[in-house]
Amino acid sequence: MRRDGNRLDLYTHGHAHRWGTVYANGAPKRLQYVSFAAYEDDFDALTQRLRGAGAADPHPLSDGQGVWTRDADGTPIQVVVGPKVSPTAKAQATQVPAPEPGRGAAPGRSAAAPVQPRRLSHVLLFSPDVSRQVGFYERVLGLRLSDRSGEIIAFMHGPHASDHHMLAFAKSEAPGLHHSSWDVGRFDDVGLGAELMKAKGYGHGWGVGRHVVGSNYFYYVQDPWGSWAEYSYDIDFVPADVEWRAGDHPPEDSFYALNGGQAIIRRRIHFTSGVRPSPTTLSSIASNREPPEGRRAITNGRPKRGDLRCRGDAGANSRRRTSMRTGHRFTRGLGVALCSFALLATGAHAQGTQAPIRIGSTLALTGPLAATALVHKVVGEIYVEQLNKRGGLLGRPVEWIVRDDQSKPELARTLYEQLLTVDKVDLLMGPYATGAILSAMSVAQRYDKVLIHHTFGIPSLAKYDKQFPAWSLGPDPANTVPTTVFTALAASPKPPKTIAVVTSKFPSVHFMSLGAREVAKKRGLNEVLFLEWDFGNLDYGPIAARIKDAKPDFLWVGALGLEGNQLLEAMNKIDYAPAEHFYMYPAPGPMSKSPLAKNALSMTMFEEHPPFTNAAGAKEFIDLYHERAAKAGIPDTSVEVQAAASYTAWQILEAAVRGTNSIDDAKMAAWLKANRVETIQGKLRFDGPSNYGDDLMRVKQVQNGRWVTVYPKEYAAPGATLLVQ
């Protein structure tokens, strides 16, 4: 153990690796993060898995290296490239000199050497949902199930030579650390370690005994922070070329204890034993025979339940000898090996905390929609942080689990299914963009869950009665939105007489563009061009040329994300700039900062100026967003419609939980239909067609590198009016 300021670093004798760190803190003990290491050859593949599970920022106590995510219980997980520090073969007993003839082998207590653990063997974590954690570590980190006892406890090993378990999970009310296990070289060291700890005043312990699951001899001693440290000897080993036959064991057959100390484990992890050691048991412990490969060294003498072959999630590389290091960062093969862990601790024993309320969603963190989806990610992180500072929901902390749907609606559907069935989230938040929201809506309907969403553009397709929109365009936006735009243009100094409509086939913008054609026709505008392109198109040159040839007074662009910028760049290459131009759902920052977007129009429900900024909570949100958006590399750090709609969605969700004092989806849905919700957009209602309320759409324009509202007048930025070329 080495002290460095307010922290203690944990090392073992003769080993340079740091296995764990304990940070001094006035709050109750809390596990901060777990770190795993991988071979360089596997790192790219593992990185893709981790990002698919949802990227996370590095923990502030960490070295900041590698790739980060959160496991199914929300614990930060780090994966780095590093050497294998876990064993590649079963650990051998420490050799001691044979006693002289006529002398006993056991040393006197006063002559016994200090016990020096050789390495960290494993950690056992508390979890409210053991199966969910097993699923996460199989799917994302490639670990494999070794054995389990129903939903009480589960043990996992690495795919490339590993102890029977490097990581285990025990059922409890909330996540946390139960114990760290330290390998010693002899059975004598287990008992001697227990006696030495008692002599130092740490008499609260359990053992000496032998586990059936894992076969190791043990003694547990309680540390000053309420967790446990285990002396462990002779644990089962899983070679890289052996497929371990996992079992599901009755709780009463899961371990032997030689001193009847079962009460501690029963209390701490809700694990019951009721087994007393018999002479047969003691004999089997003493025999120390090697088991057949793939089997544990000690059996419980009863028929096995649920015996199965466990392949884990190692994929095509499951037999490659690629691995990871062990400590509290574990990663192996296309999987991981434990390396290290970090705790915040105080001198008092930690008290348990309530399990968090888990909110699941996806966002397009990669793909063509990523520029705008990043805004929604930043906003969600801000809101959850604010929520937890206010005490969370229902007295419980809130966790947001976000997965990358890669801008693919079909992937969003799969991920929402996983969020509910594997991650077992309590509540849902919608993804970004209409296609992904429709996919999420179908999953929410199948599981009868409330879905609050922020950017759904086709209200008539929202058939599910427990979906609620924060994108407040009313039930008929294909009519009302173009009407508002054309009304604003008609009041300008140069009302347009001709119009060109060019649009992506992405559902929401295509829907609005078709509506614009109909409204324009009714208002007497002459359509000189109509063009469509497939979503994901990268060549806007031919479209720009057709627009230039048509010479419209007004250009309506059904663009999503960066498509608007790409079209502006294509028009600029042929020396053409539209006289007046409107973009349906642009990436707000990139467009406002582009010199080619001068006087570009779009729609809005919130901009960073009065009267919008007069809303309760708006100023605090704006200040936080400026800081976080800049850190995230968002070009325009001002709060506009995308950020505001996202924030509004979280306000709706919070209001529903607080209004019903529950997370019951049926109660929340009924409450939202019967009540108005105060948001930074205004007071919203959900009692109209498709649960839509009032149309709050206004017209904004890029002026001097920023978006400002220009119509209607009562919502315009101070001194702003609609500008025309």
KEKOLTI-655026 format. One record per residue (C-alpha): x, y, z; residue in one letter. Coordinates in steps of 0.2 Angstrom, whole numbers, always signed. Layout:
% KEKOLTI-655026
      c1      c2      c3   tido
       X       Y       Z      a
...
//
This chain:
% KEKOLTI-655026
      c1      c2      c3   tido
      +0      +0      +0      m
      +7     +17      -5      r
      +0     +34      +1      r
      -1     +48     -12      d
      -9     +63      -4      g
     -27     +59      -1      n
     -26     +42      -9      r
     -20     +25      -5      l
     -13     +14     -20      d
     -15      -4     -18      l
      +0     -15     -24      y
      +5     -33     -20      t
     +23     -39     -15      h
     +35     -41     -30      g
     +22     -34     -43      h
     +23     -17     -51      a
      +5     -16     -56      h
      -7      -5     -46      r
     -22     -15     -43      w
     -33      -2     -35      g
     -35     +15     -27      t
     -44     +22     -12      v
     -48     +40     -11      y
     -51     +49      +5      a
     -68     +58      +5      n
     -80     +64     +18      g
     -95     +55     +10      a
    -100     +36     +12      p
     -89     +24      +2      k
     -94     +22     -16      r
     -86     +12     -31      l
     -80     +25     -44      q
     -75     +15     -59      y
     -67      -2     -64      v
     -53      -3     -77      s
     -49     -17     -89      f
     -35     -19    -101      a
     -34     -27    -119      a
     -21     -32    -131      y
     -18     -19    -145      e
     -24     -31    -158      d
     -42     -32    -150      d
     -43     -14    -145      f
     -52      -7    -161      d
     -65     -21    -161      a
     -68     -18    -142      l
     -69      +1    -145      t
     -83      -2    -157      q
     -93     -12    -145      r
     -90      +0    -131      l
     -96     +15    -142      r
    -111      +5    -147      g
    -115      +2    -128      a
    -114     +21    -126      g
     -98     +32    -124      a
     -95     +40    -108      a
     -83     +54    -102      d
     -67     +48     -93      p
     -69     +48     -74      h
     -61     +63     -66      p
     -51     +52     -54      l
     -44     +42     -68      s
     -29     +45     -80      d
     -41     +49     -94      g
     -34     +36    -105      q
     -43     +23    -116      g
     -62     +21    -120      v
     -75     +23    -107      w
     -93     +17    -106      t
    -105     +13     -91      r
    -110      -4     -87      d
    -129     -10     -85      a
    -129      -3     -67      d
    -121     +14     -72      g
    -103     +10     -65      t
     -90     +19     -76      p
     -79      +6     -86      i
     -62     +10     -94      q
     -54      -1    -107      v
     -36      +3    -111      v
     -22      -6    -121      v
     -10     -15    -109      g
      -1     -31    -104      p
      -9     -46     -97      k
      -6     -46     -78      v
     -19     -60     -74      s
     -12     -78     -74      p
     -10     -87     -90      t
     -10    -104     -81      a
     -16    -110     -64      k
      -6    -102     -50      a
      +6    -114     -41      q
      +7    -116     -23      a
     +22    -106     -15      t
     +36    -119     -11      q
     +43    -119      +7      v
     +58    -129     +13      p
     +54    -146     +20      a
     +56    -147     +39      p
     +71    -155     +46      e
     +69    -173     +51      p
     +60    -174     +68      g
     +53    -156     +67      r
     +35    -151     +63      g
     +31    -142     +47      a
     +20    -128     +54      a
     +29    -113     +61      p
     +26    -106     +78      g
     +14     -91     +78      r
     +28     -79     +83      s
     +39     -85     +69      a
     +27     -84     +55      a
     +31     -72     +41      a
     +19     -59     +36      p
      +6     -64     +23      v
     +10     -56      +6      q
      -4     -58      -7      p
      +3     -61     -25      r
     -11     -52     -35      r
     -29     -47     -36      l
     -39     -62     -41      s
     -56     -54     -43      h
     -69     -42     -37      v
     -87     -45     -33      l
    -100     -31     -36      l
    -117     -28     -29      f
    -131     -27     -43      s
    -149     -24     -42      p
    -151     -35     -58      d
    -138     -49     -59      v
    -143     -55     -76      s
    -143     -38     -84      r
    -125     -36     -78      q
    -120     -53     -85      v
    -128     -49    -102      g
    -118     -32    -103      f
    -101     -40     -99      y
    -104     -54    -111      e
    -110     -43    -125      r
     -99     -28    -123      v
     -83     -35    -115      l
     -83     -53    -120      g
     -83     -61    -103      l
     -91     -78    -101      r
    -102     -85     -88      l
     -93     -98     -76      s
    -107    -102     -64      d
    -122     -94     -55      r
    -135     -97     -42      s
    -151     -91     -50      g
    -153     -72     -48      e
    -143     -72     -32      i
    -125     -72     -38      i
    -115     -75     -55      a
     -97     -78     -59      f
     -88     -73     -75      m
     -71     -77     -83      h
     -61     -71     -97      g
     -60     -80    -114      p
     -41     -82    -114      h
     -35     -91     -99      a
     -42     -85     -83      s
     -46     -89     -65      d
     -64     -96     -63      h
     -70     -78     -60      h
     -62     -62     -62      m
     -78     -53     -60      l
     -94     -58     -50      a
    -111     -50     -46      f
    -122     -52     -31      a
    -140     -47     -29      k
    -143     -32     -19      s
    -154     -16     -18      e
    -141      -5     -26      a
    -124      -6     -35      p
    -108      -6     -26      g
     -92     -16     -21      l
     -94     -31     -10      h
     -76     -37      -9      h
     -59     -38     -18      s
     -51     -55     -18      s
     -32     -57     -16      w
     -22     -73     -21      d
     -10     -80      -8      v
      +2     -95     -11      g
      -3    -107      +2      r
     -18    -113     +12      f
      -8    -109     +28      d
      -8     -91     +22      d
     -27     -90     +22      v
     -28     -95     +40      g
     -12     -85     +45      l
     -19     -69     +36      g
     -35     -71     +47      a
     -25     -72     +63      e
     -14     -57     +58      l
     -28     -46     +54      m
     -37     -50     +70      k
     -21     -46     +79      a
     -21     -29     +71      k
     -39     -26     +77      g
     -49     -31     +62      y
     -58     -46     +70      g
     -74     -44     +60      h
     -72     -58     +47      g
     -79     -74     +39      w
     -70     -91     +36      g
     -59    -100     +35      v
     -69    -110     +22      g
     -69    -116      +5      r
     -81    -111      -9      h
     -89    -124     -20      v
     -91    -112     -35      v
     -73    -108     -39      g
     -66    -121     -26      s
     -54    -108     -18      n
     -51    -108      +1      y
     -56     -91      +9      f
     -56     -79     +23      y
     -65     -62     +22      y
     -60     -48     +33      v
     -70     -31     +34      q
     -61     -16     +29      d
     -63      +1     +37      p
     -76      +7     +24      w
     -88      -8     +26      g
     -82     -18     +11      s
     -73     -35     +12      w
     -56     -41      +7      a
     -53     -60      +4      e
     -38     -70      +6      y
     -40     -83      -8      s
     -30     -99     -12      y
     -31    -112     -25      d
     -46    -105     -36      i
     -51    -115     -51      d
     -43    -110     -68      f
     -51    -110     -85      v
     -37    -112     -99      p
     -39    -103    -115      a
     -43    -119    -125      d
     -56    -126    -112      v
     -74    -122    -113      e
     -80    -121     -95      w
     -97    -130     -92      r
    -107    -117     -82      a
    -120    -123     -69      g
    -134    -115     -60      d
    -132    -121     -42      h
    -144    -121     -27      p
    -139    -108     -15      p
    -137    -120      -1      e
    -124    -130     -11      d
    -113    -115     -16      s
    -100    -115      -3      f
     -93    -124     +12      y
     -88    -114     +28      a
     -76    -122     +41      l
     -81    -111     +55      n
    -100    -108     +53      g
     -98     -90     +48      g
    -112     -90     +35      q
    -122     -75     +43      a
    -111     -62     +35      i
    -113     -67     +17      i
    -131     -70     +20      r
    -133     -52     +27      r
    -123     -44     +14      r
    -128     -52      -2      i
    -144     -61      +2      h
    -135     -78      +0      f
    -141     -92     +11      t
    -131    -108     +15      s
    -137    -118     +29      g
    -123    -131     +25      v
    -113    -137     +39      r
     -96    -145     +36      p
     -96    -164     +37      s
     -81    -176     +39      p
     -83    -180     +21      t
     -82    -161     +17      t
     -67    -159     +28      l
     -59    -174     +19      s
     -62    -167      +2      s
     -55    -150      +6      i
     -39    -159     +12      a
     -37    -170      -3      s
     -32    -156     -15      n
     -34    -167     -31      r
     -33    -159     -48      e
     -50    -159     -56      p
     -53    -163     -75      p
     -52    -149     -87      e
     -68    -139     -88      g
     -74    -145     -70      r
     -72    -137     -53      r
     -61    -145     -41      a
     -74    -148     -28      i
     -92    -153     -31      t
    -107    -152     -20      n
    -112    -171     -22      g
    -129    -166     -29      r
    -136    -167     -47      p
    -132    -151     -56      k
    -146    -139     -62      r
    -146    -130     -78      g
    -129    -137     -84      d
    -125    -128    -100      l
    -110    -123    -111      r
    -106    -105    -111      c
     -99     -97    -126      r
    -100     -79    -121      g
     -98     -66    -134      d
     -81     -67    -140      a
     -85     -69    -158      g
     -74     -75    -171      a
     -58     -72    -161      n
     -64     -82    -146      s
     -49     -94    -148      r
     -36     -81    -151      r
     -24     -79    -137      r
     -27     -60    -135      t
     -30     -54    -117      s
     -30     -41    -105      m
     -23     -37     -88      r
     -31     -40     -71      t
     -32     -28     -56      g
     -48     -18     -57      h
     -46     -17     -75      r
     -49     -34     -83      f
     -49     -38    -102      t
     -45     -53    -112      r
     -45     -59    -129      g
     -59     -50    -138      l
     -65     -48    -120      g
     -56     -40    -105      v
     -45     -43     -90      a
     -48     -34     -73      l
     -35     -21     -70      c
     -39      -9     -56      s
     -53      -1     -47      f
     -56     +16     -38      a
     -66     +20     -22      l
     -71     +35     -13      l
     -71     +31      +6      a
     -73     +38     +23      t
     -68     +31     +39      g
     -86     +26     +43      a
     -94     +11     +36      h
    -104     +15     +21      a
    -123     +14     +20      q
    -132      +8      +5      g
    -140     +20      -7      t
    -156     +17     -17      q
    -155     +10     -34      a
    -155     +23     -47      p
    -170     +27     -59      i
    -163     +22     -76      r
    -168     +31     -91      i
    -164     +23    -108      g
    -163     +31    -125      s
    -153     +31    -141      t
    -145     +45    -151      l
    -137     +47    -168      a
    -119     +49    -161      l
    -112     +43    -178      t
    -118     +44    -195      g
    -126     +59    -205      p
    -137     +65    -191      l
    -123     +66    -178      a
    -120     +84    -179      a
    -137     +88    -172      t
    -138     +73    -161      a
    -123     +79    -151      l
    -133     +94    -146      v
    -146     +82    -138      h
    -133     +72    -129      k
    -125     +88    -121      v
    -143     +93    -116      v
    -147     +77    -108      g
    -131     +76     -98      e
    -135     +94     -92      i
    -153     +89     -87      y
    -148     +73     -78      v
    -134     +82     -68      e
    -146     +96     -63      q
    -160     +83     -58      l
    -148     +74     -47      n
    -142     +90     -39      k
    -160     +93     -34      r
    -161     +75     -26      g
    -165     +65     -42      g
    -183     +58     -44      l
    -193     +50     -30      l
    -178     +51     -18      g
    -167     +41     -30      r
    -153     +46     -41      p
    -156     +46     -60      v
    -145     +37     -73      e
    -146     +40     -92      w
    -141     +26    -103      i
    -138     +32    -121      v
    -134     +20    -135      r
    -128     +25    -153      d
    -141     +21    -166      d
    -128     +27    -180      q
    -142     +37    -188      s
    -151     +21    -193      k
    -169     +18    -188      p
    -168      -1    -189      e
    -154      -1    -176      l
    -163     +11    -165      a
    -177      -2    -164      r
    -165     -16    -159      t
    -157      -5    -146      l
    -173      +1    -138      y
    -177     -18    -137      e
    -161     -21    -128      q
    -163      -6    -116      l
    -179     -14    -110      l
    -175     -32    -110      t
    -156     -32    -106      v
    -153     -16     -98      d
    -170     -16     -90      k
    -172      +3     -89      v
    -186     +10     -79      d
    -191     +24     -91      l
    -188     +29    -110      l
    -183     +45    -118      m
    -184     +47    -137      g
    -170     +47    -150      p
    -166     +61    -162      y
    -176     +62    -179      a
    -193     +55    -185      t
    -187     +38    -192      g
    -178     +33    -176      a
    -193     +40    -165      i
    -205     +29    -175      l
    -194     +14    -172      s
    -193     +18    -153      a
    -212     +21    -153      m
    -215      +3    -159      s
    -205      -4    -145      v
    -213      +7    -132      a
    -230      +2    -138      q
    -225     -17    -137      r
    -220     -15    -119      y
    -233      -2    -114      d
    -220     +11    -110      k
    -222     +30    -110      v
    -211     +38    -124      l
    -207     +56    -123      i
    -198     +63    -138      h
    -191     +79    -144      h
    -190     +79    -163      t
    -204     +70    -171      f
    -210     +79    -187      g
    -226     +69    -193      i
    -239     +69    -180      p
    -252     +59    -190      s
    -240     +44    -188      l
    -240     +45    -169      a
    -253     +32    -167      k
    -247     +26    -150      y
    -257     +34    -135      d
    -242     +34    -123      k
    -231     +45    -134      q
    -229     +63    -130      f
    -220     +76    -141      p
    -209     +91    -135      a
    -208     +96    -154      w
    -223    +108    -152      s
    -229    +111    -170      l
    -247    +106    -167      g
    -256     +91    -175      p
    -255     +98    -193      d
    -238    +105    -196      p
    -237    +102    -214      a
    -250    +115    -216      n
    -247    +127    -201      t
    -228    +128    -203      v
    -227    +133    -221      p
    -242    +145    -218      t
    -232    +154    -205      t
    -217    +155    -216      v
    -226    +162    -231      f
    -236    +174    -220      t
    -219    +181    -214      a
    -213    +182    -231      l
    -228    +191    -238      a
    -226    +205    -225      a
    -208    +208    -230      s
    -202    +222    -242      p
    -200    +209    -257      k
    -214    +196    -256      p
    -209    +181    -267      p
    -219    +176    -282      k
    -209    +160    -287      t
    -204    +146    -277      i
    -192    +131    -279      a
    -195    +116    -267      v
    -180    +104    -265      v
    -180     +91    -252      t
    -172     +75    -244      s
    -183     +60    -244      k
    -180     +58    -225      f
    -198     +56    -219      p
    -201     +72    -208      s
    -193     +84    -220      v
    -201     +76    -235      h
    -218     +77    -227      f
    -216     +96    -223      m
    -209    +100    -240      s
    -224     +92    -248      l
    -235    +102    -237      g
    -226    +118    -242      a
    -230    +114    -260      r
    -248    +113    -257      e
    -248    +129    -246      v
    -238    +139    -259      a
    -250    +134    -272      k
    -265    +140    -262      k
    -256    +156    -259      r
    -253    +159    -278      g
    -234    +156    -278      l
    -228    +149    -295      n
    -218    +133    -292      e
    -203    +133    -304      v
    -194    +118    -298      l
    -197    +102    -287      f
    -183     +90    -284      l
    -180     +76    -271      e
    -164     +67    -266      w
    -161     +51    -256      d
    -156     +53    -238      f
    -137     +51    -236      g
    -134     +59    -253      n
    -117     +67    -255      l
    -117     +75    -272      d
    -127     +91    -272      y
    -119     +99    -288      g
    -133     +93    -300      p
    -146    +100    -288      i
    -137    +116    -286      a
    -137    +118    -305      a
    -155    +115    -307      r
    -159    +128    -294      i
    -148    +141    -302      k
    -157    +138    -319      d
    -174    +140    -311      a
    -170    +157    -303      k
    -183    +156    -289      p
    -188    +171    -278      d
    -189    +159    -264      f
    -180    +142    -261      l
    -188    +130    -249      w
    -175    +117    -244      v
    -181    +101    -235      g
    -164     +98    -227      a
    -159     +88    -212      l
    -143     +91    -202      g
    -128     +96    -213      l
    -138     +93    -229      e
    -142    +112    -230      g
    -123    +117    -228      n
    -119    +104    -242      q
    -131    +112    -254      l
    -125    +130    -250      l
    -107    +124    -253      e
    -113    +117    -270      a
    -122    +132    -275      m
    -107    +143    -270      n
     -96    +133    -282      k
    -106    +138    -297      i
    -107    +156    -291      d
    -125    +156    -286      y
    -133    +162    -270      a
    -152    +161    -267      p
    -162    +177    -265      a
    -172    +171    -250      e
    -170    +153    -243      h
    -178    +142    -229      f
    -171    +126    -222      y
    -182    +114    -212      m
    -171    +106    -199      y
    -153    +112    -202      p
    -138    +108    -190      a
    -140    +124    -181      p
    -122    +128    -177      g
    -114    +124    -193      p
    -127    +134    -203      m
    -127    +149    -192      s
    -108    +150    -193      k
    -107    +148    -212      s
    -105    +164    -222      p
    -115    +156    -236      l
    -130    +155    -224      a
    -133    +174    -224      k
    -151    +178    -221      n
    -156    +159    -221      a
    -173    +156    -213      l
    -178    +141    -202      s
    -192    +137    -189      m
    -190    +139    -170      t
    -198    +137    -154      m
    -184    +145    -143      f
    -170    +156    -146      e
    -157    +164    -134      e
    -165    +180    -132      h
    -181    +188    -124      p
    -195    +184    -122      p
    -189    +165    -122      f
    -175    +168    -110      t
    -188    +175     -97      n
    -194    +157     -94      a
    -190    +149     -77      a
    -174    +140     -77      g
    -169    +146     -95      a
    -154    +157     -89      k
    -146    +143     -79      e
    -148    +130     -93      f
    -141    +143    -106      i
    -125    +146     -95      d
    -122    +127     -93      l
    -125    +124    -111      y
    -112    +137    -117      h
     -99    +129    -106      e
    -103    +110    -111      r
    -106    +114    -130      a
     -89    +122    -131      a
     -81    +108    -123      k
     -90     +96    -135      a
     -84    +106    -150      g
    -101    +112    -155      i
     -98    +126    -167      p
    -113    +137    -161      d
    -115    +136    -142      t
    -131    +146    -141      s
    -147    +138    -136      v
    -159    +137    -150      e
    -173    +125    -155      v
    -165    +109    -155      q
    -157    +111    -138      a
    -173    +119    -131      a
    -184    +105    -138      a
    -172     +92    -130      s
    -173    +101    -113      y
    -192    +102    -114      t
    -193     +83    -116      a
    -184     +80    -100      w
    -195     +93     -91      q
    -210     +84     -97      i
    -203     +67     -91      l
    -199     +75     -74      e
    -216     +83     -72      a
    -225     +66     -76      a
    -214     +57     -62      v
    -217     +71     -50      r
    -235     +73     -54      g
    -239     +55     -51      t
    -226     +52     -38      n
    -221     +36     -47      s
    -213     +29     -63      i
    -229     +19     -67      d
    -231     +22     -86      d
    -250     +21     -86      a
    -251     +34     -72      k
    -239     +45     -80      m
    -248     +44     -97      a
    -265     +48     -89      a
    -257     +63     -80      w
    -249     +71     -95      l
    -266     +70    -105      k
    -275     +79     -90      a
    -262     +92     -86      n
    -252    +106     -94      r
    -233    +106     -91      v
    -223    +122     -89      e
    -207    +121    -100      t
    -194    +133    -107      i
    -204    +133    -123      q
    -220    +138    -114      g
    -235    +129    -106      k
    -238    +113    -116      l
    -254    +102    -117      r
    -256     +84    -124      f
    -275     +83    -126      d
    -276     +86    -145      g
    -275     +74    -160      p
    -260     +62    -158      s
    -257     +70    -141      n
    -251     +86    -149      y
    -256    +103    -142      g
    -253    +120    -149      d
    -242    +126    -163      d
    -228    +136    -156      l
    -218    +138    -172      m
    -210    +154    -176      r
    -198    +160    -190      v
    -180    +163    -187      k
    -165    +170    -197      q
    -146    +169    -198      v
    -141    +187    -195      q
    -123    +192    -191      n
    -118    +174    -187      g
    -132    +169    -175      r
    -150    +164    -176      w
    -163    +177    -171      v
    -182    +176    -171      t
    -190    +188    -183      v
    -208    +182    -184      y
    -221    +185    -176      p
    -216    +202    -170      k
    -220    +198    -152      e
    -207    +184    -151      y
    -194    +193    -162      a
    -177    +197    -154      a
    -175    +215    -148      p
    -173    +226    -164      g
    -173    +211    -176      a
    -184    +211    -192      t
    -184    +199    -207      l
    -171    +204    -219      l
    -171    +201    -238      v
    -158    +201    -251      q
//
